[in-house]
């Protein structure tokens, strides 16, 4: 068993021997995953604590931290491909957590055409990527980060703010104008449709931050300064009176039908937390599988799961963070109970095996791949059984 | 609140199978778990999924009502939901909802989608709904420290506990608390244990003559 664990591929590793022991990673890591061996002075990475935010790798002056996701080389090669594909000299780097749709981007930045680069937390983008983008012929860079207090990785958004301020000063000296890189901040918030609210109080109970308050007679008020945009209240609202910005019910429904139309059997739809499974930058996925990367597994709505089956999806896989990894006070795990109840009901009409819930973490990149492969095999088996 | 459980989908499909145009109507009242528009929509989709295997096609309409037990509110709201094509109504309310609708529309078949199980309250942390009142018509909570032995003791004892109380749990189901152990603990804390020295007479089961009726 222990052998298996040591053999599991990890997403981040620190080359202890060539490390210059500058301690930058140690001081930046939001999760205290890097520790200093007091006897040898070496810095060590504790992978179990690591959340793969990439801040350490982006800040390491000696480049001794190896990261599986979005390392400099893959970011740069993506930019080269994407620049051609989108035929634009404007780059927009977004934190996946706060990224709005195309209309939202236009109202925020006033741009319609751009090269998109969406990553879990912009704090992982080092100076080098900005410079390489400019060298590639990018003329203007916009960055959309989460509000500092709402950064899922605590230090990612503030760090990138400082980085961009320093870069802008350097770039101005080089003749790139006053603001070569424009940074804006935004965080997802819940939307309340007061006319649909039945004042049941579900949102008040489920919110990990006590943002909604139920006041008599029958009226919900939400303190948006407290809302972290996890979407749990939305998924739990019996009256569809709540929605999550960018992840509204109707928008997800539309996405499900679009994705279902692209797929070939056995069709597998994965609802996953953006922080449990990191998406590929631009890989074309296979025709059987499509992903909906939600801001938290808490926004996995049983209505959407049922709708997926309804639209012709053969298997629904839900991938969430384990409770100890949840960046939103365990909100993601709360969805397990309604999913289990749904699974029981699906079982009554012969769909029980076609829904699967798993917890994974990006620190073990192969963990999710394995879950998906096993589930795909099972769904393909069920299909074969049906056609036989 | 009134606690309900979903009927098995197979049973519901059986009930509504003679009809095509069915109104599925939720209730935003006290029913727990909530049986509002979300539940109504989810149920309609599950039934459609289930009907595919039976080569049956339904045309569902989905809506919700404020509280189905209020015949006036229900009558006003249902008027806009019921048209000539409608063949049956499937109600997500407790047992009161289908009866209200049946009395309003004598010509329309109405079916329950729920089994109504008890009156209770929600223990959110544990994720449970627990029976707390039996509507006995002769409340003893004042003598029992605010804990109802009629609904929470398996034997509805008025002079408990019985010999089956084991370490605070009930012999009938060791996962359930012995109500009388809770009552004694609470009365002790309140310094009111002496209340139990008086033996309570047998329960008057005619305190509410069925069917209950009160004139306002």
Boltz contact constraints between the chains, C-beta under 6 A:
constraints:
  - contact:
      token1: [A, 198]
      token2: [B, 28]
      max_distance: 6.0
  - contact:
      token1: [A, 200]
      token2: [B, 34]
      max_distance: 6.0
  - contact:
      token1: [A, 205]
      token2: [B, 124]
      max_distance: 6.0
  - contact:
      token1: [A, 238]
      token2: [B, 34]
      max_distance: 6.0
  - contact:
      token1: [A, 238]
      token2: [B, 36]
      max_distance: 6.0
  - contact:
      token1: [A, 238]
      token2: [B, 38]
      max_distance: 6.0
  - contact:
      token1: [A, 239]
      token2: [B, 36]
      max_distance: 6.0
  - contact:
      token1: [A, 239]
      token2: [B, 37]
      max_distance: 6.0
  - contact:
      token1: [A, 240]
      token2: [B, 37]
      max_distance: 6.0
  - contact:
      token1: [A, 240]
      token2: [B, 38]
      max_distance: 6.0
  - contact:
      token1: [A, 303]
      token2: [B, 42]
      max_distance: 6.0
  - contact:
      token1: [A, 306]
      token2: [B, 42]
      max_distance: 6.0
  - contact:
      token1: [A, 306]
      token2: [B, 45]
      max_distance: 6.0
  - contact:
      token1: [A, 309]
      token2: [B, 49]
      max_distance: 6.0
  - contact:
      token1: [A, 310]
      token2: [B, 45]
      max_distance: 6.0
  - contact:
      token1: [A, 337]
      token2: [B, 127]
      max_distance: 6.0
  - contact:
      token1: [A, 345]
      token2: [B, 46]
      max_distance: 6.0
  - contact:
      token1: [A, 348]
      token2: [B, 8]
      max_distance: 6.0
  - contact:
      token1: [A, 348]
      token2: [B, 9]
      max_distance: 6.0
  - contact:
      token1: [A, 348]
      token2: [B, 10]
      max_distance: 6.0
  - contact:
      token1: [A, 349]
      token2: [B, 9]
      max_distance: 6.0
  - contact:
      token1: [A, 349]
      token2: [B, 49]
      max_distance: 6.0
  - contact:
      token1: [A, 349]
      token2: [B, 50]
      max_distance: 6.0
